[in-house]
């Protein structure tokens, strides 16, 4: 994965698994006006939207998770995108994105 862009590029063809876990943050009213507290994360394969996870508004904290198994060709690109909201970041690694090659073709 390119740490600078956050994009994973498959080094070889095969079956991969990906997992995302995160924690949303709802700021106080004075921090960010209009922010409902909801958060939405989109999952993309080669720029095409594949699915999303969301945590609703109403609570200060909430969790988001997304897992998938994909058959990828060498060079395919996978990325997550924060579509709406704020993720909690206190330096305690509340947000994680991981992937693994399950079977090489």
For each residue, the residues with C-beta under 8 A, 3 or more apart:
1: 6 7 8 9 97 99
2: 5 6 7 8 9
3: 6
4:
5: 2 79
6: 1 2 3 79 80 97
7: 1 2 77 78 79
8: 1 2 18 77 78 79 99
9: 1 2 75 76 77
10: 13 14 16 72 73 74 75 76 77 78
11: 74
12: 74 101 104 105
13: 10 72 73 74 104 105
14: 10 71 72 101 102 103 104 105
15: 69 70 71 72 101 102 103 105
16: 10 69 70 71 72 78 99 100 101 102
17: 67 68 69 70 99 100 102
18: 8 43 66 67 68 69 70 78 97 98 99
19: 65 66 67 96 97 98 99
20: 41 43 53 64 65 66 67 80 96 97
21: 63 64 65 95 96
22: 39 41 63 64 65 87 88 94 95 96
23: 61 62 63 64 87 88 94 95
24: 37 38 39 55 61 62 63 64 85 86 87 88
25: 39 60 61 86 87 88 89
26: 35 36 37 57 59 60 61 62 86
27: 30 31 32 35 86
28: 31
29: 33
30: 27
31: 27 28 35
32: 27 35 86
33: 29
34:
35: 26 27 31 32 85 86
36: 26 57
37: 24 26 56 57 58 59 60 62 85
38: 24 54 55 56 57 84 85
39: 22 24 25 54 55 62 64 82 84 85 86 87
40: 52 53 54 82 83 84 85
41: 20 22 52 53 54 64 66 80 81 82 83
42: 49 51 52 80 81 83
43: 18 20 49 50 51 52 53 66 68 78 79 80
44: 47 48 49 50 78 79 80 81
45: 48 50 70 72 76 77 78
46: 76 77
47: 44 77
48: 44 45
49: 42 43 44 52
50: 43 44 45 68
51: 42 43 66 68
52: 40 41 42 43 49 66 83
53: 20 40 41 43 64 65 66
54: 38 39 40 41 64
55: 24 38 39 62 63 64 85
56: 37 38 59 62
57: 26 36 37 38
58: 37
59: 26 37 56 62
60: 25 26 37
61: 23 24 25 26 88
62: 23 24 26 37 39 55 56 59
63: 21 22 23 24 55
64: 20 21 22 23 24 39 41 53 54 55
65: 19 20 21 22 53
66: 18 19 20 41 43 51 52 53 80
67: 17 18 19 20
68: 17 18 43 50 51
69: 15 16 17 18 102
70: 15 16 17 18 45 78
71: 14 15 16
72: 10 13 14 15 16 45 76 78
73: 10 13 76
74: 10 11 12 13
75: 9 10
76: 9 10 45 46 72 73
77: 7 8 9 10 45 46 47
78: 7 8 10 16 18 43 44 45 70 72 99
79: 5 6 7 8 43 44
80: 6 20 41 42 43 44 66 97
81: 41 42 44
82: 39 40 41 85 87
83: 40 41 42 52
84: 38 39 40
85: 24 35 37 38 39 40 55 82
86: 24 25 26 27 32 35 39
87: 22 23 24 25 39 82 94 95
88: 22 23 24 25 61 94 95
89: 25 94 95
90: 94
91:
92:
93: 96
94: 22 23 87 88 89 90
95: 21 22 23 87 88 89
96: 19 20 21 22 93
97: 1 6 18 19 20 80
98: 18 19
99: 1 8 16 17 18 19 78
100: 16 17
101: 12 14 15 16 104
102: 14 15 16 17 69
103: 14 15
104: 12 13 14 101
105: 12 13 14 15
